[in-house]
Amino acid sequence: MTHGRLGTTIRATGLAVALLLAASPGAGAAVQTGSGTDSAGDGPLPARDVTGLTVRHDPASGTTATVTLAGPATAATNGYAGVFVGRLDGLACTGPSVTVVGFTDPASTFTPFARRSDSDADIPTTRTVDGATVTLSTAATLPGGAEPDCARALIGNTADASQTYDTLRSFSLTPEGGTPPPAPTTPAPAPTPTPAPTPTPAPVEDKSANGNAAGRFGGAFRVRSAVPKLTVAGRSYLYGVCRSYSICRIDPVSRRSKVILSGTKAKPYAAVTVSQTGATTSFDYDDEIFRAGRDGRARTLWSKSGSRPALRADGRSVAWNQLVTVPSCFPGVDFILQCNYPLVPSLEIRSLGDKDSDTVETTVVTHGWYRDGLIKDEEPDGPELGNEYMCLLDAKGECARAVAKDPTRALSGVSTSADGRTLAVVSEPATGEDGDQKFRGRIELWNPANGKRLRNLTTGDRDTNPIFSPDGTQVAFNRGKDLLVIPTRGGQPRLVARNVELTGPAWGLAR
């Protein structure tokens, strides 16, 4: 089917059936409504900054979604609005679902469309643009008479849909005019099966159409075109340090690995991180921090010293560890002030447009991004010495609140899912002794909103370096020197590669 004067050919692919939440058709299904908001100013331009979404799903007449932007769009600032209406499945808003897509420029001739997760057929959709609001209406409803209970949205690049300008995280839908149902309680963690010996990885043919079909936006649709080309769902890659000194790109589906940056013992690559789209890379090369494009191309020096860089999901900021001198002074003999000048690990950050980095906090060992903020390990005083927990930093670099804390465990190696609703951390028994932390243990999932544990994802004592897939449905981690992947629902880890070390958030979409 051809859409508008752009000659755009639309093709959609749904999630695999195994990923869909089974739903029973309900007689007399209710109208479901809801709305969510997102902070203004976190998009690159007002017209590419989503600030609100209102959704109404009527099983009798269809779905209406109104997207609010921070400013009206023009031909020069056009984007595509994608709205996903589905059901909460564990930790993610997934299928069965309806996805609605339309361009934000009022003069655009692109034909909006909707897709159900059980079909590739276009469903007629109308679009109304009123200033900074875009309303999309369609007769599409969830497959099987299912009632949606969540929705989310994004604004993306019409020329390259793997680039997302801004997202609005999922929110709840409730019966129209009725009392919202009570919030679901977190189920008790299910015991994780004892992993069987992992097989030796061998290259296999990837016979799927898209590799990882889930993609950034839940895999609800793929848009392909000659002019412009849109690819929302698609293959993804893991990146890690391989061969001791180099950086490899690994396809988690086919398990094929490729060296993209070759280092030496004298000049090694020690760490790598990528944005969620995979379009931005940062790495530690010979103890210097670089920011680069896809696969490390067109590099720029960002710091002459540092280690363990971590890119923010949108690729606009890099945080890393750096040794800095911090004076430590005390009164000596005759009360003369004596000072030492030890080197301590600090947390540095630099964003696009900055000429230099800023020191966020000192004495930081592990760190990670939480939306636009930073999380670091925090050590309590007194009897809980050595029981590190995860803390969200405020604008002054001070602990605003704990996002993951267990007095009996020491936590490290934090990673955040794309929607910001889940943390993955390394958890090990707390010894109560400072300096005894090994930074390996089991992988746990936590809810950063309330600081509660969701489940134990693994049961090992050698697991480390967890990172989320772009769609949040999987977690990659190291077990010793092996790279494994496990569903966030739990289950059996799958070996992807040997002798590859993850060093930060480094799972991004392919082109």
C-alpha positions in Angstrom: 0.0 0.0 0.0 1.3 3.5 -0.9 0.8 6.3 1.6 0.7 9.9 0.3 3.0 11.8 -2.1 6.1 10.5 -0.2 5.7 7.2 -1.9 5.9 5.5 1.5 5.3 1.8 1.6 4.1 0.6 4.9 4.8 -2.9 6.2 4.1 -4.1 9.8 5.3 -7.0 11.8 3.7 -8.1 15.1 5.3 -9.6 18.1 5.8 -13.3 18.2 2.8 -15.1 19.5 4.8 -16.3 22.5 5.3 -12.7 23.6 1.6 -11.8 23.6 -0.4 -11.9 26.7 -3.4 -14.3 26.3 -6.6 -12.4 26.7 -10.2 -13.8 26.9 -12.8 -11.9 25.0 -15.2 -10.3 27.4 -18.8 -9.7 26.8 -19.8 -6.2 27.5 -16.2 -4.9 27.6 -15.9 -1.5 29.1 -14.6 1.7 27.6 -11.1 2.2 28.9 -9.5 5.7 29.2 -6.4 7.3 30.7 -3.9 10.0 30.3 -0.2 10.5 31.0 2.3 13.4 31.0 6.0 13.8 30.3 8.3 16.7 31.3 8.6 19.5 28.7 12.1 20.3 27.6 13.5 16.7 27.2 13.0 16.6 23.5 15.4 18.3 21.0 12.8 20.8 19.8 9.3 21.8 21.1 7.7 20.1 18.1 9.6 16.9 18.9 8.9 16.9 22.6 5.9 14.9 23.7 4.3 16.3 26.9 1.0 14.5 27.1 -1.2 11.6 25.8 -4.9 10.9 26.3 -6.3 7.6 25.1 -9.9 6.3 24.8 -10.5 2.7 23.8 -14.2 1.8 23.0 -14.7 -1.8 22.0 -17.8 -0.7 20.0 -16.2 2.2 18.0 -12.5 2.1 18.2 -9.5 3.9 19.6 -8.8 7.6 19.9 -5.4 9.0 21.0 -4.5 12.7 21.4 -0.8 13.5 21.6 0.3 16.8 23.0 3.6 18.4 22.0 5.5 21.2 23.6 5.0 23.2 20.4 3.4 22.9 16.9 5.2 21.1 14.1 6.1 22.4 10.7 7.5 20.7 7.6 11.0 21.4 9.0 10.2 20.0 12.4 7.9 17.1 11.4 8.0 13.9 13.3 5.9 10.7 13.5 3.7 10.1 16.5 3.4 6.5 17.5 0.8 5.5 20.1 0.8 2.0 21.6 -2.3 0.7 23.4 -2.0 -2.7 25.0 -2.0 -4.8 28.1 0.5 -4.9 30.9 2.4 -8.1 30.7 4.7 -8.4 33.7 7.0 -5.4 33.5 6.0 -4.1 30.1 3.1 -2.6 28.2 3.0 -5.1 25.3 0.3 -7.2 23.4 -2.4 -7.9 22.5 -2.3 -4.3 21.2 -3.2 -1.6 18.7 -0.6 0.8 17.4 -1.6 4.1 15.7 0.9 6.2 13.7 0.6 9.6 12.1 2.8 12.5 11.2 2.8 15.7 13.3 3.1 18.3 10.5 -0.4 19.5 9.6 0.5 19.9 6.0 1.9 16.3 5.7 0.2 14.1 3.1 1.4 10.9 4.8 -1.7 8.7 5.4 -2.0 7.7 9.1 -2.6 4.1 9.9 -3.3 1.6 12.7 -2.3 -2.0 13.1 -3.5 -4.7 15.5 -0.9 -7.1 16.9 -2.6 -10.1 15.3 -2.6 -8.7 11.7 -0.5 -7.0 9.0 -3.6 -5.2 7.6 -3.8 -1.4 7.6 -6.8 -0.1 9.5 -8.2 3.3 8.3 -7.2 6.1 10.6 -8.0 9.8 10.7 -5.7 12.6 11.9 -6.6 16.0 13.2 -3.9 18.6 14.0 -4.8 21.6 16.2 -1.7 23.6 17.0 0.5 21.4 19.3 -2.0 18.5 19.6 -2.3 15.6 17.2 -5.5 13.4 17.4 -5.5 10.0 15.8 -8.8 8.1 15.5 -9.3 4.5 14.2 -11.9 1.7 14.3 -9.1 -0.6 15.5 -9.6 -2.3 18.9 -7.5 -4.9 20.7 -7.7 -8.4 19.3 -10.0 -11.0 20.8 -12.1 -8.3 22.6 -9.3 -7.8 25.1 -9.5 -4.7 27.3 -6.4 -2.5 27.3 -4.9 -1.4 30.6 -1.9 0.6 29.5 -0.7 3.0 26.8 2.5 4.8 25.8 3.8 7.1 23.0 6.8 8.3 21.2 7.9 11.0 18.7 10.3 9.8 16.1 12.3 10.8 13.1 10.3 10.4 9.8 13.6 9.8 7.9 15.0 7.2 10.3 12.5 5.7 12.7 15.2 4.0 14.7 15.9 7.6 16.1 13.4 8.5 18.8 13.2 12.2 19.7 11.1 11.7 22.9 9.0 9.1 24.7 6.1 9.2 27.1 6.3 6.2 29.4 3.4 3.8 29.8 0.5 4.7 32.1 -2.7 2.9 33.2 -6.1 2.8 31.5 -9.2 2.4 33.6 -12.9 1.9 33.0 -14.5 5.2 31.9 -16.6 6.7 34.7 -15.7 3.9 37.1 -13.5 3.6 40.0 -10.0 2.6 39.0 -9.1 -0.9 40.0 -6.6 -1.3 42.8 -2.9 -1.3 41.8 -1.6 -4.8 41.2 0.5 -6.1 44.0 4.0 -7.3 43.1 4.0 -11.1 43.0 6.3 -13.1 45.2 9.6 -13.9 43.4 9.4 -17.2 41.7 12.3 -19.5 42.2 14.7 -19.4 39.3 15.5 -22.8 37.9 19.1 -24.1 38.3 20.7 -23.2 35.0 21.8 -26.2 33.0 25.3 -26.2 31.5 25.4 -23.6 28.8 26.2 -24.9 25.3 29.1 -23.8 23.3 27.9 -21.0 21.0 27.9 -21.8 17.3 26.9 -19.5 14.4 23.4 -20.2 13.3 21.4 -18.8 10.5 18.9 -16.1 11.6 15.7 -17.2 9.9 13.5 -14.5 11.5 12.5 -11.5 9.4 13.8 -9.0 11.9 16.2 -10.7 14.3 14.9 -9.2 17.6 11.3 -8.5 16.6 10.5 -6.7 19.8 12.4 -3.5 19.0 12.3 -0.2 20.8 8.5 0.3 20.6 7.4 -3.2 21.6 7.6 -4.6 18.1 4.1 -3.5 17.3 4.9 -2.1 13.8 7.7 -1.8 11.3 7.5 0.9 8.7 9.6 0.6 5.5 9.8 3.1 2.8 12.0 4.3 -0.1 11.6 8.0 0.8 11.8 8.3 3.7 12.8 5.0 5.3 11.2 4.1 8.6 12.2 1.1 10.7 10.8 1.1 14.2 11.3 -2.5 15.0 14.4 -4.4 14.0 17.6 -6.2 14.9 19.7 -5.2 17.9 23.3 -5.6 18.9 25.2 -6.1 22.1 28.6 -4.5 22.5 31.5 -5.6 24.8 35.2 -5.9 25.3 36.6 -8.9 23.5 40.0 -10.4 22.9 41.2 -8.5 26.0 41.8 -5.3 24.2 39.2 -4.8 21.4 35.4 -4.0 21.1 33.1 -6.5 19.5 29.5 -6.2 18.2 27.4 -9.3 18.9 24.1 -10.3 17.3 22.1 -11.9 20.3 19.9 -13.8 17.9 22.5 -15.4 15.5 25.3 -15.2 18.1 27.7 -13.9 15.4 30.4 -11.6 16.6 32.4 -8.9 14.8 35.4 -6.9 16.0 34.6 -3.2 15.2 37.5 -1.6 17.1 40.8 -3.3 17.4 43.1 -2.5 20.3 46.5 -3.7 21.6 48.0 -4.4 25.0 49.8 -1.0 24.8 46.6 0.8 23.6 43.6 -1.2 24.8 39.9 -0.6 24.5 38.7 -1.1 28.1 35.0 -0.3 28.0 32.1 0.5 25.6 28.6 1.9 25.9 25.9 2.7 23.2 22.7 4.6 23.1 19.3 2.8 22.7 19.2 3.5 19.0 22.8 2.3 18.6 23.6 5.6 16.7 25.9 6.9 19.4 28.9 5.1 21.0 31.3 6.0 23.8 34.3 4.1 24.9 37.5 4.0 27.0 40.5 3.8 24.7 43.9 4.0 26.4 42.4 5.6 29.5 40.7 8.3 27.5 37.0 8.8 27.0 35.7 9.2 23.4 32.2 9.9 22.0 31.5 8.6 18.5 28.9 7.6 16.0 27.6 4.1 15.2 30.1 1.3 15.7 32.7 3.9 17.0 33.0 5.9 13.8 33.8 9.6 13.7 35.2 9.7 17.3 35.7 12.8 19.4 37.9 13.0 22.5 35.7 14.0 25.5 38.1 13.5 28.4 41.9 12.9 28.6 41.3 10.5 31.5 38.5 8.2 32.7 37.0 4.8 32.7 33.6 3.0 32.6 31.7 5.4 30.4 27.9 5.1 30.4 25.7 6.8 27.8 22.3 8.2 28.6 19.6 6.4 26.6 19.3 9.2 24.1 23.1 9.5 23.6 23.3 13.1 24.5 25.2 12.8 27.8 28.1 10.5 29.0 28.9 9.7 32.6 32.2 8.1 33.6 34.6 7.4 36.5 37.7 9.5 36.9 40.4 9.7 39.6 40.6 13.1 41.2 42.6 14.5 44.0 40.5 15.3 47.2 42.4 16.9 50.1 42.0 15.2 53.5 43.2 17.5 56.3 43.4 17.0 60.1 45.1 18.8 63.0 48.5 17.3 63.8 51.2 18.0 66.4 50.7 21.5 67.9 47.4 21.7 66.0 49.2 22.4 62.8 46.9 21.3 59.9 48.3 18.3 58.0 46.8 17.3 54.7 46.9 14.2 52.4 45.9 14.3 48.8 44.6 10.9 47.9 43.1 10.0 44.5 39.5 9.0 44.7 37.1 7.8 42.0 34.7 10.6 41.0 31.6 10.6 38.8 32.0 13.0 35.8 29.3 14.0 33.3 29.5 15.8 30.0 26.6 16.6 27.6 26.3 17.8 24.0 27.2 21.5 23.9 29.5 21.3 27.0 33.1 22.2 26.6 34.2 20.2 29.6 32.9 17.8 32.2 31.4 18.5 35.6 32.1 16.5 38.7 28.8 15.2 40.0 30.0 13.3 43.1 33.2 11.8 44.6 33.9 8.3 46.0 31.7 6.7 43.3 32.4 3.0 42.4 29.4 2.0 40.2 26.9 4.3 38.5 24.1 4.3 36.0 21.4 6.4 34.3 17.8 6.7 35.5 16.0 8.6 32.8 17.7 12.0 32.9 19.2 11.4 36.4 22.1 9.4 37.8 22.2 6.5 40.2 25.3 5.6 42.2 26.2 3.2 44.9 25.8 4.6 48.4 27.4 3.2 51.6 25.5 3.7 54.9 27.4 4.4 58.1 27.3 2.5 61.4 26.4 -1.2 61.7 25.4 -1.3 58.0 28.9 -0.4 56.8 29.6 -2.3 53.6 25.9 -2.8 52.7 25.9 -0.6 49.5 22.6 0.4 48.1 21.5 2.3 45.0 20.7 6.0 45.4 19.2 8.5 43.0 21.2 11.7 43.0 19.7 15.2 43.0 21.0 18.2 41.1 23.7 18.8 43.8 25.0 15.3 43.5 23.5 14.2 46.9 21.4 11.2 47.6 17.8 12.2 47.0 16.3 8.7 47.8 17.1 5.0 47.7 15.8 3.3 44.6 17.1 -0.2 45.7 18.1 -1.2 49.2 18.3 -4.4 51.2 20.1 -4.3 54.6 21.3 -7.9 54.1 22.7 -7.4 50.6 25.3 -5.2 48.9 24.1 -3.8 45.5 26.1 -2.7 42.5 26.2 -2.6 38.7 22.8 -0.8 38.1 21.0 -0.7 34.8 17.7 0.9 33.9 15.0 -0.3 31.5 14.0 1.9 28.6 10.7 2.9 30.2 12.4 3.7 33.5 10.2 1.3 35.5 12.7 -1.4 36.3 16.3 -1.6 37.6 18.6 -4.5 37.2 21.3 -4.8 39.9 24.0 -7.1 41.0 23.2 -8.4 44.5 25.6 -10.2 46.9 25.5 -11.0 50.6 26.5 -8.0 52.8 29.5 -8.7 55.0 29.3 -5.6 57.1 32.9 -5.0 56.4 34.1 -2.1 54.2 36.1 -3.2 51.2 34.8 -6.8 51.1 32.4 -6.2 48.2 33.1 -8.5 45.2 30.7 -6.8 42.7 29.3 -10.2 41.6 26.4 -12.3 42.8 22.9 -12.7 41.5 20.9 -10.4 39.2 17.8 -8.8 40.8 15.0 -6.6 39.4 13.8 -3.7 41.4 11.1 -1.0 41.1 12.8 2.4 41.4 9.5 4.1 42.1 9.0 2.5 45.5 12.5 0.9 46.1 11.1 -2.6 46.3 12.5 -5.8 44.8 10.5 -7.3 42.0 12.2 -10.7 41.6 15.5 -12.5 41.6 16.4 -13.0 38.0 19.3 -15.4 38.5 20.5 -17.5 41.4 24.2 -17.6 40.7 27.0 -16.0 42.7 29.2 -15.1 39.7 26.8 -12.9 37.7 27.7 -9.2 37.0 27.2 -6.3 34.5 23.5 -6.5 33.8 22.1 -4.4 30.9 18.6 -4.2 29.5 17.6 -4.9 25.9 16.2 -1.8 24.0 12.6 -3.1 24.5 13.2 -4.0 28.1 12.1 -7.7 27.7 15.6 -9.2 28.2 18.7 -8.7 30.4 22.2 -9.5 29.3 24.9 -10.2 31.9 28.2 -11.8 32.5 28.7 -15.0 34.3 32.4 -15.2 34.6 33.7 -14.5 31.1 30.5 -15.7 29.4 27.9 -13.4 28.0 24.3 -14.6 28.6 20.8 -13.3 28.0 17.7 -14.0 30.1 14.1 -12.8 29.8 13.0 -10.3 32.4 10.1 -12.7 33.3 12.7 -15.2 34.4 13.7 -18.5 32.9 16.7 -20.2 31.6 19.7 -18.0 30.6 21.0 -18.4 27.1 24.7 -18.3 26.2 25.4 -15.7 23.5 29.2 -15.5 23.5 32.3 -16.4 25.4 35.1 -14.1 26.6 33.1 -10.9 26.1 32.8 -8.4 29.0 29.9 -6.0 29.3 31.1 -2.7 30.8 28.0 -0.5 30.7 24.6 0.0 28.9 25.6 -1.4 25.5 22.6 -3.0 23.9 21.3 -0.8 21.0 19.2 -1.1 17.9 20.8 -1.8 14.5 20.2 0.5 11.6 
